[in-house]
Amino acid sequence: MNLEHPGHSIFVTGIYNGKNVEFGSDTTFSSDQNFNQQQDIPLQNAQLKVIISFDVLEWFRGDENGILNPQEEASQDEIEKNIRPSFKISMSSMVN
């Protein structure tokens, strides 16, 4: 849950055609990732670093690389469909 914008799991502010815009979604997003490399994590004195990254520009990219207007309700479903595949997760461990 987004604490600054209750009811939204994701909330983005930006500029579209020179105007301030906001996009919010109450959809719950999840992502399953398979890691190519096995991580051996000691039970003591270890840290696990998990990095979640995503390309927000891809959320608003439509067909043929057109830009989706976040203020148009008709764009909401397509923007939400673009969010999930944009998540990339990486992991590493380190012994202290």
GROMACS elastic network, one bead per residue, 0.5 to 0.9 nm:
[ bonds ]
;  ai    aj funct       b0    kb
    1     4     6  0.89655   500
    1     5     6  0.81971   500
    1     6     6  0.66820   500
    1     7     6  0.67617   500
    1     8     6  0.62522   500
    1    10     6  0.79476   500
    1    26     6  0.86285   500
    1    28     6  0.88052   500
    2     5     6  0.53100   500
    2     6     6  0.56141   500
    2     7     6  0.70792   500
    2     8     6  0.56838   500
    2     9     6  0.53961   500
    2    10     6  0.66519   500
    2    11     6  0.74844   500
    3     6     6  0.55594   500
    3     7     6  0.85831   500
    3     8     6  0.85572   500
    4     8     6  0.89767   500
    4    11     6  0.89438   500
    5     8     6  0.58925   500
    5     9     6  0.83649   500
    5    10     6  0.85531   500
    5    11     6  0.71044   500
    5    24     6  0.84236   500
    6     9     6  0.80909   500
    7    24     6  0.88798   500
    7    25     6  0.80610   500
    7    26     6  0.57867   500
    8    11     6  0.63041   500
    8    24     6  0.58580   500
    8    25     6  0.51352   500
    8    27     6  0.74404   500
    8    28     6  0.87678   500
    9    24     6  0.76032   500
    9    25     6  0.59681   500
    9    26     6  0.51718   500
    9    27     6  0.63232   500
    9    28     6  0.61943   500
    9    29     6  0.77812   500
   10    23     6  0.80565   500
   10    24     6  0.56570   500
   10    25     6  0.54534   500
   10    26     6  0.70488   500
   10    27     6  0.80313   500
   10    28     6  0.86401   500
   10    29     6  0.88657   500
   11    22     6  0.72207   500
   11    23     6  0.56813   500
   11    25     6  0.65606   500
   11    26     6  0.89451   500
   12    21     6  0.83519   500
   12    22     6  0.56744   500
   12    23     6  0.51379   500
   12    24     6  0.63425   500
   12    56     6  0.88200   500
   13    20     6  0.72953   500
   13    21     6  0.57783   500
   13    23     6  0.64212   500
   13    24     6  0.87198   500
   14    19     6  0.82464   500
   14    20     6  0.57432   500
   14    21     6  0.53926   500
   14    22     6  0.64094   500
   14    23     6  0.84782   500
   15    18     6  0.57745   500
   15    19     6  0.52325   500
   15    21     6  0.55757   500
   15    22     6  0.83822   500
   16    19     6  0.53349   500
   16    20     6  0.64565   500
   16    21     6  0.63618   500
   16    69     6  0.73293   500
   16    70     6  0.80326   500
   16    71     6  0.89491   500
   17    20     6  0.85077   500
   21    70     6  0.72021   500
   21    71     6  0.68835   500
   22    70     6  0.70853   500
   22    71     6  0.72781   500
   23    70     6  0.57343   500
   23    71     6  0.70412   500
   23    76     6  0.85990   500
   24    70     6  0.88965   500
   25    28     6  0.83370   500
   25    76     6  0.81909   500
   25    80     6  0.75106   500
   27    80     6  0.77259   500
   29    80     6  0.88942   500
   29    83     6  0.78765   500
   29    84     6  0.62448   500
   30    84     6  0.68567   500
   30    87     6  0.88304   500
   31    84     6  0.65849   500
   31    85     6  0.78464   500
   31    87     6  0.69851   500
   31    88     6  0.85773   500
   31    89     6  0.88006   500
   33    88     6  0.79795   500
   33    89     6  0.68750   500
   33    90     6  0.88209   500
   34    37     6  0.89349   500
   35    38     6  0.70188   500
   35    39     6  0.87619   500
   35    89     6  0.86569   500
   35    90     6  0.76747   500
   35    91     6  0.80158   500
   39    91     6  0.81929   500
   39    92     6  0.70933   500
   39    93     6  0.69416   500
   40    93     6  0.76598   500
   41    44     6  0.85547   500
   41    46     6  0.67938   500
   41    47     6  0.80626   500
   41    48     6  0.76364   500
   41    93     6  0.63711   500
   41    94     6  0.79071   500
   41    95     6  0.81406   500
   42    45     6  0.71445   500
   42    46     6  0.59948   500
   42    47     6  0.88371   500
   42    93     6  0.88875   500
   42    94     6  0.88877   500
   42    95     6  0.73736   500
   43    46     6  0.70231   500
   44    47     6  0.89204   500
   44    95     6  0.82524   500
   44    96     6  0.87383   500
   45    94     6  0.85487   500
   45    95     6  0.57536   500
   45    96     6  0.51092   500
   46    93     6  0.69277   500
   46    94     6  0.55518   500
   46    96     6  0.54794   500
   47    92     6  0.83849   500
   47    93     6  0.55623   500
   47    94     6  0.52056   500
   47    95     6  0.63136   500
   47    96     6  0.71695   500
   48    91     6  0.71058   500
   48    92     6  0.58748   500
   48    94     6  0.65349   500
   48    95     6  0.89163   500
   49    90     6  0.81645   500
   49    91     6  0.55526   500
   49    92     6  0.52318   500
   49    93     6  0.60129   500
   49    94     6  0.80756   500
   50    89     6  0.69641   500
   50    90     6  0.57532   500
   50    92     6  0.66986   500
   50    93     6  0.87438   500
   51    88     6  0.80523   500
   51    89     6  0.55875   500
   51    90     6  0.52181   500
   51    91     6  0.63255   500
   51    92     6  0.88123   500
   52    87     6  0.67135   500
   52    88     6  0.57631   500
   52    90     6  0.67229   500
   52    91     6  0.89676   500
   53    86     6  0.80238   500
   53    87     6  0.58296   500
   53    88     6  0.52411   500
   53    89     6  0.64209   500
   53    90     6  0.85097   500
   54    57     6  0.89450   500
   54    58     6  0.85393   500
   54    83     6  0.82770   500
   54    85     6  0.87302   500
   54    86     6  0.51308   500
   54    88     6  0.60842   500
   54    89     6  0.87985   500
   55    58     6  0.55840   500
   55    59     6  0.72229   500
   55    83     6  0.86338   500
   55    86     6  0.59798   500
   55    87     6  0.76689   500
   56    59     6  0.52740   500
   56    60     6  0.72961   500
   56    83     6  0.78732   500
   56    86     6  0.78254   500
   57    60     6  0.56409   500
   57    61     6  0.66509   500
   57    67     6  0.89524   500
   58    61     6  0.51059   500
   58    62     6  0.84396   500
   58    79     6  0.86538   500
   58    82     6  0.67248   500
   58    83     6  0.76930   500
   58    86     6  0.70461   500
   59    62     6  0.83659   500
   59    68     6  0.84834   500
   59    78     6  0.83109   500
   59    79     6  0.52742   500
   59    80     6  0.72789   500
   59    81     6  0.79978   500
   59    83     6  0.53191   500
   59    84     6  0.88958   500
   59    86     6  0.74881   500
   60    66     6  0.84385   500
   60    67     6  0.57052   500
   60    69     6  0.73427   500
   60    70     6  0.72788   500
   60    75     6  0.86184   500
   60    78     6  0.82288   500
   60    79     6  0.56807   500
   60    82     6  0.74984   500
   60    83     6  0.88448   500
   61    64     6  0.83571   500
   61    65     6  0.55655   500
   61    66     6  0.57270   500
   61    68     6  0.57926   500
   61    78     6  0.88977   500
   61    79     6  0.77631   500
   61    82     6  0.79604   500
   62    65     6  0.54501   500
   62    67     6  0.55057   500
   62    68     6  0.55996   500
   62    75     6  0.88060   500
   62    78     6  0.74957   500
   62    79     6  0.80785   500
   62    82     6  0.88109   500
   63    66     6  0.57658   500
   63    67     6  0.82712   500
   63    68     6  0.89042   500
   68    71     6  0.87812   500
   68    72     6  0.82043   500
   68    75     6  0.60915   500
   68    76     6  0.88154   500
   68    78     6  0.82485   500
   68    79     6  0.74108   500
   69    72     6  0.55962   500
   69    73     6  0.86641   500
   69    74     6  0.87942   500
   69    75     6  0.64074   500
   69    76     6  0.87858   500
   70    73     6  0.75945   500
   70    75     6  0.64443   500
   70    76     6  0.69796   500
   70    79     6  0.78574   500
   71    74     6  0.87413   500
   71    75     6  0.77755   500
   71    76     6  0.83363   500
   72    75     6  0.54968   500
   72    76     6  0.70869   500
   73    76     6  0.53185   500
   73    77     6  0.81824   500
   74    77     6  0.70493   500
   74    78     6  0.81045   500
   75    78     6  0.54677   500
   75    79     6  0.61169   500
   75    80     6  0.86421   500
   76    79     6  0.52473   500
   76    80     6  0.61651   500
   76    81     6  0.86649   500
   77    80     6  0.51286   500
   77    81     6  0.61725   500
   77    82     6  0.87374   500
   78    81     6  0.50270   500
   78    82     6  0.63476   500
   78    83     6  0.89456   500
   79    82     6  0.51332   500
   79    83     6  0.65390   500
   80    83     6  0.52942   500
   80    84     6  0.74307   500
   81    84     6  0.64711   500
   81    85     6  0.78742   500
   82    85     6  0.61572   500
   82    86     6  0.67008   500
   83    86     6  0.54005   500
   83    87     6  0.72593   500
   84    87     6  0.59792   500
   85    88     6  0.80566   500
